[in-house]
Amino acid sequence: MKKENGFDTWKYAVNNLIAKHPLQVVSWEATRKCNLNCQHCGSPSERTNLEEELSTNEVIEAFKEIERNFDMSKFRHINITGGEPFVRKDLLHILGEISKNQYFRNIDIQTNGIILGKNPEIIEQLKPLGVTGIGVSIDGPKEIHDNFRRKSGSYDLAFKAAQEAVKRGMTTTVSIVANPQNINHIPEFYEKIKNEIHPRTFRIMTCDPLGRAEESPLTLNSKQTKEVINFLHEKYLETFQNYANPNSTMVELGCGGWLGKDLEGMIRPFIFHCIAGLNNLGILYDGKLAACSNIPREFGFEGDLKKDSIKDIWENKYQRYRESGWKKTGECKSCTEWDYCHGGPMHKMKEDGSRTDCLYQTLSKTSGEK
């Protein structure tokens, strides 16, 4: 009963977030340029016009516009992605300007670790600029990672970047994209990361058929997906008692979707609901306004900060993220978990309401398999 009541309280909070949609998170795709050519990349540079990248001043003015027109007392953090954010030579200057606002001083940067691994002193330069978190992608043991990233030596640099981030006081996440090449190595890889890097979070993301991965055999089958979920559940039960200790390592599944009431809250240190367009604004590399930088550009975007008011777009152009009825198609029509997930993460959605996959349905179908 207590668990059910907890979900009802959580559901009320989600519905309230949908109704009020306060802007609390900005996901800024700083660039599509990158110093790697990874097999799984969902945002490949070859599919974009890199000359359209926002200028230094355009980025700074966008955040100033948000500062002027939104309730900053509700704002939480900025998440910076790419491409590879650190290939922007003006990144530190931009951070220095926007972090003059006290509400823009909780910033996470997601990186492949190449530049930070070579120049760990940059981490010290980030501290006074509002950066509190670093996420480093490491996709398994050295040979697998370097092959996956198509660059020899990339594993060593990523590993060093994560170690330095922890040592220098950053809240650090190490993320691995689970795929058929590395899935059998995840248990020992987790132990190595936990014992040699000591990140705050060890995150596993499932590989979605987006970008380069759309043309590669990198997505998991249902049995492999269940193996990943079972592993995370096992490690969560082993370690969650220590999560209040900031020196402990938490495990979590990335935003792959709703897992069902039997597992939610026991696979990551939170209950999942996609926040794209609810309290999360995506600013893409060229100024297009989306709901999350992970959503494929083919899905469309809501506006363009080069010519539109961010406030106007946020209030009036995100209905498909806040009104979920159009997503209730296929298996969702009769799903008893609909009131909790509303169709799942938006980066898996297609405009006709279909989706690439549903973790809850996948787990339900494999519940009797061994």
N, C-alpha and C positions, 0 to 999 in steps of 0.2 A: 504493500500500500504506500509506503513512504517513497519508494522509487517512482511509482506511478504519479503520485502527487508532485514529485520533483519535476517530472517531464511536463506536467500540466503547467506548473509555474514557469518553466522554461519556454513552453509553447506560447504562453501569454506574453512573455518578454519579446519573443520573435515577432508576434503579430503587432505588438506595440511599436517595434522598430520599423516594421513595414509601413505602418500608418504614419509615423512621424518622420521617418527617414532623415535623421540628423546626419550631416556630413561629419564623420569622425575619423576616417582613414582615407589617405590618398595613396594610390599605387602609381608611382611614376615610372614609366618605361623610359629610362634616361637616354637610351640609344638602341639601335639595332646592330651597331657595329660590334664586332667581337674578334678576339684574338685566338679563338678556337673554331672548330668546324664539327661540332658534336653530332653523332648519329641521331640523337633523340630530340634535337632542338625544336621546340614548338614555335619559335619566333625567328626563323632564319633570315639573315640579312639579304640573301639573294632574291627574296621576294618583295623587297621594298625599294623605294627611291630614297637613298640615304641623304641626298642633297636637301630633302625636305625636313631634316631634323631641326627641332626648335633651337633657336639661338640662345646664348647665355641670357640675354635680357628678356627674351620671351618666357623662359622658364621662371626667372625671378619675378617678372610681372604677373605671371599666372598665380603664383603663391601669394603675392601681395593682394591680388584680386580676391582670393579665397579669404584672406585675413580681413579684408574690408567688409565682405558681404555675407559671411557666415558667423554663426555663434561659436566663437573659438573656445568658450568654456566647455564645450562638448567634444572638442577635438582630441584625438588620442595619439595617432602616430602617422608617419610617412614610411612607406615601403618602397625602396628603390630597386628596380630590376633592369634587365636589358634583354638582348645583347649582354655585353659586359660593361657595367657602369663605369669601371675605372679606366676604360679607354677614352672617356670624355676628359680632355685635358683641363676643362673648366669646372670639373665636378667639385673640387674643394672650394673654389670661388663661389659657386652657386650655393653650396651648403653654408658658407660663411655669411652670405647675404640673407638667406631665408631663415637661418637659425637665430637671427636677431630678434625674431618673434619668439617669445617664451613658449608658445604652444607648438612651435615647430622644432622642438629640441628632444624628440623621441623618435629617432630615425633608424631604420634597419636597412642594410644594404646586402643584396644577394649577389654573390660573386663566384666565379670559377677558381679564384685563388691564384691565378698566374701572376698578376701584378703584385698582390699583397705578399705572395710567397717570396718574390724577388726583392721587395721593398717593404718589409714589415714595419719600418718606422712610420709609414703612412698612417698606421693605426693610431699612433700617438697624435698625429695631426688631426684625426677625425674626432677625437674626444671633445675638444672645445667647440666643435661645430654641430653638436647635437646628436651625433651618432652614438647609439647605445647598443646596437646589435649588429652582428655580422653573420650571414648565412653562407656556408661554403658547401659546394657540391662535390662529393667524392663518391664515385659510383662503383665501389667494390675494390678488391685487391689491385695492386699496381698494374699488372699486365692487362686486366680487364678494363680498368679505368682509362689507361692510356690508349687502348684500342677503341674504346667507346668515345673518347674525346678526340681521337685521331691526332694525338700529339705526344711523342715520347717525352717523359719528364714531367708531364702535367700532374701526375699523382703526387710526386714528391713536393711540388710547389703548393698544391692544394692542401696537403697534409700539414705542411709547415705553416701555411696561412691560418689554418684552423687552430693549430697549437699556439701561434703567436697571438691570435685574437683572444683566446682564453687567458693566456699568461698576462696580457695587457688589460684585462678587466672587461672585455666586451661580453655581453650575453650572446653566446655562440650556438648556432645550430649547424649540425652536419646533416646534409640531405643526400639520400641515395635514391636514384630512380630504379625501381625494381623492374627487371626485364629478364627474359630467358637466359641471357648471358651471365647474370650475376646472382640469380635467386638462390642457388645452392650454396653460395658463399656468405649469405647475409648473417647467419648466426655467429660465425667466427669474426666476421667483419665488425659486427656490432660490439663484440667484446674488445676488439683492438681499438676501436674508436673510443669506447667508454674508458678504457684503461690508459690509453696513451695521449688522448686529446682532452678528455673530461668536458665535453660540451654540455651546455644546459639541456639541449634537446637533440635526440637522434631521430630524424624524420625519414620515413619511407614514403615515397610517392610512387603511385602506379603510373606506368607509361601510357599516355593517351595518344591516339592516332592523329596527331596534329603536326603540322610543319613537316620536317624531314621524317619524323616517325610515322607519318601517314603512309609512306612508301617503304617502310622497313618492318621486318618481322620482330618488333620489340614489345608488343603488347602481351600481357599475361593471359593464359587460358584460365578457365574457371577454377581448375584444381590448383594452379599456381597462385591465383589470387587468394584462395582460401588458406594456403600455406602462409602467405604473408600476414593475413589477418590473425591466424592462430599464433604465429610467432609474436606479433605485437601484443596480443591479449595475454600471452604467457609472461612476457617481460613486464607488462604493466602490473600484473598481479604480484610479480616478484618485487617490484620497486616503488609502487605508488605511495607506500607509507613514508618514503623519504622525500617526496616531491616538494615539501615545504622548505627543505634545505636547498638554498641556491647553488650549492656545490654538487648536488646530485644530478644525474642525467635522466631526463624524462624521455619516454618514447611516445611517438605519435605517428598516426597516419596523416599524410598531407590531405589536401581538400579533394579527395577522390569521391566523397559522397557519404550519404546517410547509411548506417550499418544496421539499423533496427534497434528497437528499445532494449533488446537483450544484450547488445554489445555497446551501444553508445554510452560514453562516460567511462568505458573500461578498455579503450583502445588508444586513447589520447587524453590529455588532461583537460578536456572540454567536450561539450556536446556540439556536434556539427550542424551548421546551417550555412548555406552559401550567402555571403553578405554583399555580393556584387549588386550595385545599384540600390542597396538598402542603406548602408552607411559608408560604403566604399566607392570612391570615385577613381576611375582609371584615366590617367593622362598618358596617351601614347606618344611615341618618340617624335611624331610630327604635329602634335597638338590636337589630334582627334580625341574627343571625349567619349570614353567607353565606361563600362561598369567595373572592369578588371582587366589588367594587362594580359592575363592568361586567356581571355576569350578570343577565339580566332577573328581576324579582321573580316573574314568572309561573313561572319554573323552580323557585321555592321557596327556602327557607332552612333552616338546620340547627338553629337555636335562637334564644333571645331573652335577651340579657344582663340584662334587667330581672327575669328569674325563673330563669334557668339559670346553672350554673357554666360559664364559658368553657372551663376546662380539661376538664371532662367532655364538653362538646359537641365540642371539638377532637379528643379521643381516640376518641370513640365514634360520632359522627354524620356523618363525612365519607367513608363507604365508597364512595359513587358517584364521588368524585373520585380515589380511590386504587385502585379496582378497575375497570379500563377495559373489561372484556369486554363489558358491556352496550352499549358504543358501537360494537362491531364489526358494523355493519349496512351494507347497501347496498354501495357500491363499496369500503368499508373491508374487507370480508370477504376480498377477494383482493388487497389492496394490499400490495406488497412493502416499503412504507415504514412499515407499521403499528408495528413494534417501536420506531420512533423517535418517532412523533407520538402514538400511543395515541388517535387520533380527533380530535386538534386542540383548539383553545381552547374552554373551557367556555362562553364567552358566545355561541358559535355553536350550542350543543347544545340539542336538545329532549328531553323526558323519554323519548320512545320510541327514542332513540338516533340519530335522524336529525339532520341539521345544515343550517344555512342555506347554507353553501358550504364548499368545500375548495380552498385555493389550489393545492396540489400537483396535484389532479385537473384544475383549471382550466388550469394551465400545461401539463399533459400533453396535454390535448385541443387546445390551441392551438399545440402545438409545430411543426406543419407550416404554420400560417397566416402570412401576411405582412401 
